[in-house]
């Protein structure tokens, strides 16, 4: 009589349910990085080699939490995801203040959900904008309502050093952590796990990961950043870690615990 072991049955569940991992972010996650061809790529393009679930990369270069919302990219993603899908949301590099003229990406300064700011457009008109926390929270709650499972990930570091350690993160790293905490979502401190990996490798080698600027990685660097995300995932309470394969289980570094 034919029978399946428990492990075999569990291994079939993802394919039966059609579970997918979706990625929402900027050029550090998007296919091709910022579009400089073979010189650059993003960590999102390397994640699939560490998971047993398929990965669909919806990240778009040049976007922020605000512009990903305004362009309808979150709305399209929410329409596409299914119940049980995972969605990794990672923004911050393009969310900072733009100065006297709005760039379409900047968020209102602060972490309060209801905080707004009025910005001036290049044609002299004005627009009311919201905070990073507002845009990410709305997207995450809409995904949850669809039955999807959001994972809030902090932005990755730039290749900027302070002595033998990476420079301190921007305000959007604690903002991302706050969004996750306020909504009982899994948080991955991708910034800190990349920092751990880079500081172990050393600045001289890490510099070679950035052939164009201090933000966009080479394929080699992108893979290190992907490994750092997997390490953070393995150290989290996310059920997605149950779908990390043997290559993912072997990624370097160790768990970091945050108060």
C-alpha positions as CSV (number, residue, x, y, z in Angstrom):
1,X,0.0,0.0,0.0
2,X,1.4,3.4,-1.0
3,X,2.0,6.0,1.7
4,X,3.8,9.2,2.1
5,X,6.0,10.2,5.1
6,X,5.1,13.3,7.0
7,X,8.1,15.1,5.6
8,X,7.1,14.2,2.0
9,X,3.6,15.4,2.6
10,X,4.9,18.7,4.0
11,X,7.2,19.1,1.0
12,X,4.2,19.0,-1.3
13,X,2.2,21.7,0.5
14,X,3.9,24.7,-1.2
15,X,3.2,23.4,-4.7
16,X,-0.3,22.4,-3.8
17,X,-1.1,25.8,-2.4
18,X,0.9,27.7,-5.0
19,X,2.8,29.7,-2.4
20,X,5.1,32.4,-3.8
21,X,7.5,34.9,-2.2
22,X,7.0,38.4,-3.6
23,X,9.5,41.3,-3.3
24,X,8.6,45.0,-3.1
25,X,11.4,47.5,-3.0
26,X,13.8,49.8,-4.8
27,X,16.9,49.3,-7.1
28,X,18.9,47.5,-4.3
29,X,16.2,44.7,-4.6
30,X,15.1,45.1,-8.3
31,X,16.3,43.0,-11.2
32,X,19.4,44.6,-12.7
33,X,20.0,47.0,-9.9
34,X,19.9,50.5,-11.4
35,X,20.2,49.2,-15.0
36,X,24.0,49.2,-15.5
37,X,24.0,45.7,-17.0
38,X,26.4,43.0,-16.0
39,X,28.3,45.3,-13.6
40,X,25.4,45.5,-11.2
41,X,22.6,43.4,-9.8
42,X,20.4,43.3,-6.7
43,X,20.0,41.0,-3.8
44,X,16.4,40.2,-4.8
45,X,17.7,38.4,-7.9
46,X,19.7,35.9,-5.7
47,X,17.2,35.1,-3.0
48,X,15.5,32.3,-5.0
49,X,18.6,30.1,-4.8
50,X,18.2,29.9,-1.0
51,X,14.4,29.0,-0.9
52,X,12.2,26.1,-2.0
53,X,9.4,28.5,-2.9
54,X,9.4,30.6,-6.1
55,X,10.3,34.2,-5.9
56,X,8.6,37.0,-7.9
57,X,10.6,40.2,-7.9
58,X,8.3,43.3,-8.2
59,X,10.8,45.8,-6.9
60,X,11.3,48.9,-9.1
61,X,14.4,51.0,-9.3
62,X,14.1,54.6,-8.0
63,X,11.0,54.0,-5.9
64,X,10.2,54.8,-2.3
65,X,7.4,53.8,0.0
66,X,5.5,56.8,-1.2
67,X,6.1,56.5,-5.0
68,X,5.6,52.7,-4.9
69,X,2.2,53.6,-3.5
70,X,1.5,56.6,-5.8
71,X,2.4,54.6,-9.0
72,X,-0.1,51.9,-8.1
73,X,2.6,49.3,-7.7
74,X,1.5,48.3,-4.2
75,X,-2.1,48.1,-5.5
76,X,-1.1,45.8,-8.4
77,X,0.9,43.6,-6.0
78,X,-2.0,43.4,-3.6
79,X,-4.2,42.3,-6.5
80,X,-1.8,39.6,-7.5
81,X,-0.9,37.9,-4.2
82,X,-2.7,34.9,-2.9
83,X,-3.5,33.7,0.6
84,X,-0.4,32.2,2.1
85,X,2.0,34.1,-0.1
86,X,4.9,35.9,1.6
87,X,5.7,39.6,0.7
88,X,9.0,41.1,1.6
89,X,8.8,44.9,1.8
90,X,12.0,46.9,1.9
91,X,12.3,50.6,1.3
92,X,14.3,53.6,2.6
93,X,17.1,54.5,0.2
94,X,14.9,56.9,-1.8
95,X,12.6,58.1,1.1
96,X,14.6,60.9,2.5
97,X,13.8,64.6,2.3
98,X,14.4,66.2,-1.2
99,X,14.8,69.9,-0.3
100,X,12.7,72.8,-1.5
101,X,11.2,71.0,-4.5
102,X,9.5,67.6,-4.2
103,X,11.0,64.7,-6.1
104,X,8.0,62.4,-5.9
105,X,9.8,60.0,-3.5
106,X,10.3,61.8,-0.2
107,X,8.1,61.0,2.7
108,X,6.9,63.3,5.5
109,X,9.5,63.4,8.3
110,X,8.6,61.5,11.4
111,X,7.2,58.1,12.3
112,X,3.6,58.9,13.3
113,X,1.0,57.2,11.1
114,X,-1.2,60.4,10.9
115,X,1.6,62.9,10.4
116,X,1.6,64.8,7.1
117,X,3.6,67.4,5.3
118,X,3.0,69.8,2.4
119,X,5.6,69.8,-0.4
120,X,6.1,72.0,-3.4
121,X,6.2,70.6,-6.9
122,X,8.4,71.9,-9.7
123,X,5.4,73.7,-11.2
124,X,4.7,75.5,-8.0
125,X,1.7,73.4,-7.0
126,X,1.6,71.7,-3.6
127,X,0.9,68.2,-2.4
128,X,0.2,66.7,1.0
129,X,2.4,63.6,1.7
130,X,2.5,61.1,4.5
131,X,5.1,59.3,6.5
132,X,7.1,56.2,5.6
133,X,5.2,54.4,8.3
134,X,1.9,55.4,6.8
135,X,2.6,54.0,3.3
136,X,4.2,50.8,4.6
137,X,1.5,50.2,7.2
138,X,-1.3,50.6,4.6
139,X,0.4,48.2,2.2
140,X,1.1,45.6,4.9
141,X,-2.5,45.7,6.3
142,X,-4.0,45.4,2.8
143,X,-1.7,42.4,2.1
144,X,-2.7,40.8,5.4
145,X,-6.4,41.3,4.5
146,X,-5.7,39.2,1.3
147,X,-4.3,36.4,3.5
148,X,-0.7,37.2,2.5
149,X,2.1,37.4,5.0
150,X,4.1,40.6,4.9
151,X,7.7,40.6,6.1
152,X,9.1,44.1,6.9
153,X,12.8,44.4,6.0
154,X,15.0,47.4,6.7
155,X,17.0,49.0,4.0
156,X,20.4,47.8,3.1
157,X,23.6,49.8,4.0
158,X,25.4,52.1,1.6
159,X,29.1,51.4,1.3
160,X,30.1,54.2,3.7
161,X,32.4,53.3,6.6
162,X,33.2,54.9,10.0
163,X,36.5,53.4,10.8
164,X,36.3,49.6,10.5
165,X,32.5,49.5,10.8
166,X,29.7,50.7,8.5
167,X,28.2,54.1,9.2
168,X,25.1,54.3,11.3
169,X,21.8,53.5,9.5
170,X,19.3,56.1,8.4
171,X,16.0,56.8,10.3
172,X,14.2,54.5,8.0
173,X,15.7,51.4,9.6
174,X,14.0,52.1,13.0
175,X,10.9,53.2,11.2
176,X,10.7,49.8,9.5
177,X,11.1,48.1,12.8
178,X,8.4,50.2,14.3
179,X,6.0,49.4,11.5
180,X,6.6,45.7,12.1
181,X,6.2,46.0,15.8
182,X,3.0,48.1,15.7
183,X,1.3,45.6,13.4
184,X,2.7,42.3,14.8
185,X,4.6,41.6,11.7
186,X,8.0,39.8,11.3
187,X,10.9,42.3,11.0
188,X,14.3,41.5,9.4
189,X,17.0,44.0,10.2
190,X,18.6,43.6,6.8
191,X,20.8,46.6,7.5
192,X,22.4,45.0,10.5
193,X,22.8,41.6,9.0
194,X,24.6,43.1,6.0
195,X,26.7,45.2,8.3
196,X,27.7,42.0,10.1
197,X,28.7,40.3,6.9
198,X,30.6,43.3,5.5
199,X,32.5,43.9,8.7
200,X,33.6,40.3,8.7
201,X,34.8,40.5,5.1
202,X,36.5,43.9,5.5
203,X,36.2,47.3,3.8
204,X,38.9,46.5,1.1
205,X,37.0,43.6,-0.3
206,X,33.6,45.2,0.2
207,X,34.7,48.2,-1.9
208,X,35.0,45.8,-4.8
209,X,31.3,45.0,-4.5
210,X,30.5,48.6,-5.5
211,X,31.9,49.2,-9.0
212,X,29.8,52.2,-9.8
213,X,28.7,54.0,-6.6
214,X,28.3,53.5,-2.9
215,X,24.7,52.0,-3.2
216,X,24.4,49.5,-6.0
217,X,26.1,46.1,-5.7
218,X,28.0,43.9,-8.2
219,X,26.6,40.4,-8.6
220,X,29.0,39.2,-6.0
221,X,28.0,41.9,-3.6
222,X,24.3,41.2,-4.3
223,X,24.7,37.6,-3.3
224,X,26.3,38.6,0.0
225,X,23.4,40.9,0.7
226,X,21.0,38.1,-0.2
227,X,22.8,35.7,2.2
228,X,22.5,38.3,4.9
229,X,18.7,38.5,4.4
230,X,18.5,34.7,4.6
231,X,20.5,34.7,7.9
232,X,18.1,37.3,9.3
233,X,15.2,35.2,8.1
234,X,16.6,32.1,9.8
235,X,17.0,34.0,13.0
236,X,13.5,35.4,12.9
237,X,10.1,33.9,13.8
238,X,8.9,33.9,10.2
239,X,7.4,30.7,8.9
240,X,9.2,31.5,5.6
241,X,12.4,30.1,7.2
242,X,10.8,26.6,6.9
243,X,11.3,27.0,3.2
244,X,15.0,27.8,3.3
245,X,16.9,25.1,1.5
246,X,20.3,23.5,2.4
247,X,22.2,26.3,0.6
248,X,20.3,28.8,2.7
249,X,21.0,27.0,5.9
250,X,24.7,27.2,5.1
251,X,24.9,31.0,4.7
252,X,27.5,32.7,6.9
253,X,27.2,34.8,10.0
254,X,25.2,34.3,13.2
255,X,22.0,35.5,14.8
256,X,21.9,39.0,16.2
257,X,19.5,39.8,18.9
258,X,18.0,43.2,19.3
259,X,16.4,44.8,22.4
